[in-house]
Amino acid sequence: MQDRLDAGEALLVSSWSVAELLYATEKRPENEGHIPPSDLDEVVAFLKDEERGFEIAPVTMDVTVEMRSVPRAWTNDPWDRAIIATARAVDATLVTADQPHRDNPDIDTLW
């Protein structure tokens, strides 16, 4: 992946990924892996820093419609479905540690 960044390719980050972090920040109490809001602010600032080589994939109608092509049999998690749909809608490789997604031949993955 670093070689792609070194070659000038942007690493696409789904807006849904940031939304999922926000949700996790609000959902979990501090003693259960809570993400402090200041950490989320740092993540957003890091991703928005043009020098880092990230591009934010917005939530678009194409992404939303593409969610229909991500069956619940693959995942019941709405965030995962949206993130997978984003990758598919923009024809990008999904970077994930989730083994079920990596094992799915219908999802182009990298980790």
C-alpha positions in Angstrom: 0.0 0.0 0.0 2.9 2.4 0.8 4.2 1.9 -2.7 0.9 3.2 -4.1 1.1 6.3 -1.9 4.7 6.8 -2.9 3.7 6.6 -6.5 1.3 9.5 -6.0 -1.9 7.5 -5.8 -4.5 8.7 -3.3 -5.8 6.4 -0.7 -9.6 6.6 -0.8 -11.3 6.8 2.6 -15.1 6.4 2.7 -17.0 9.0 4.6 -18.8 6.1 6.1 -15.6 5.1 7.9 -15.5 8.4 9.6 -19.2 8.2 10.4 -18.6 4.8 12.0 -15.9 6.2 14.2 -18.2 9.0 15.3 -20.9 6.5 16.1 -18.3 4.4 18.1 -17.3 7.6 19.9 -20.8 8.3 21.1 -21.9 4.7 21.8 -19.2 3.2 24.1 -18.5 4.4 27.6 -14.9 5.4 28.3 -14.1 2.2 30.2 -15.1 0.1 27.2 -12.8 1.4 24.5 -14.4 4.8 24.1 -12.7 7.0 21.5 -12.4 10.5 23.0 -13.8 13.3 20.7 -10.4 14.9 20.6 -9.0 11.7 19.0 -11.7 11.7 16.4 -10.9 15.4 15.6 -7.3 14.3 15.1 -8.3 11.5 12.7 -10.4 13.9 10.7 -7.6 16.5 10.6 -5.1 13.8 9.5 -7.4 12.6 6.7 -8.0 16.1 5.5 -4.3 17.0 5.4 -3.6 17.0 1.7 0.1 16.1 2.3 -1.0 12.7 3.6 -2.4 11.5 0.3 -5.9 10.7 1.4 -9.0 11.4 -0.6 -12.4 11.3 1.1 -15.1 9.4 -0.8 -18.4 11.2 -0.2 -21.7 9.6 0.3 -23.4 9.8 -3.0 -26.5 8.4 -4.6 -24.4 5.9 -6.5 -22.9 4.7 -3.2 -26.3 4.5 -1.6 -27.8 2.6 -4.5 -24.7 0.3 -4.6 -25.6 -0.8 -1.0 -28.3 -2.9 -2.6 -25.6 -5.1 -4.2 -24.0 -5.9 -0.8 -26.2 -8.7 0.5 -26.9 -9.0 4.2 -25.5 -12.5 3.9 -22.1 -10.9 3.5 -22.6 -8.7 6.6 -25.4 -7.4 8.7 -23.4 -4.4 9.8 -24.7 -1.3 8.0 -21.4 0.5 8.2 -19.6 -2.4 6.6 -22.2 -2.6 3.9 -21.8 1.1 3.2 -18.0 1.0 3.1 -18.1 -2.0 0.8 -20.6 -0.2 -1.4 -18.4 2.8 -1.6 -15.4 0.7 -2.8 -17.6 -1.0 -5.4 -19.2 2.3 -6.6 -15.9 4.0 -7.2 -14.2 0.8 -8.4 -11.6 0.8 -5.6 -9.9 -1.9 -3.6 -11.2 -2.3 -0.1 -8.5 -2.2 2.6 -9.8 -4.3 5.5 -8.6 -6.7 8.2 -12.1 -8.3 8.3 -11.3 -11.9 7.2 -14.9 -12.6 5.9 -14.6 -9.7 3.5 -11.1 -10.7 2.4 -12.4 -14.3 1.8 -15.3 -13.0 -0.4 -14.4 -13.4 -4.0 -16.9 -10.7 -5.0 -15.1 -8.0 -3.0 -11.7 -6.7 -4.2 -9.7 -6.5 -1.0 -6.2 -5.7 0.3 -4.5 -6.0 3.7 
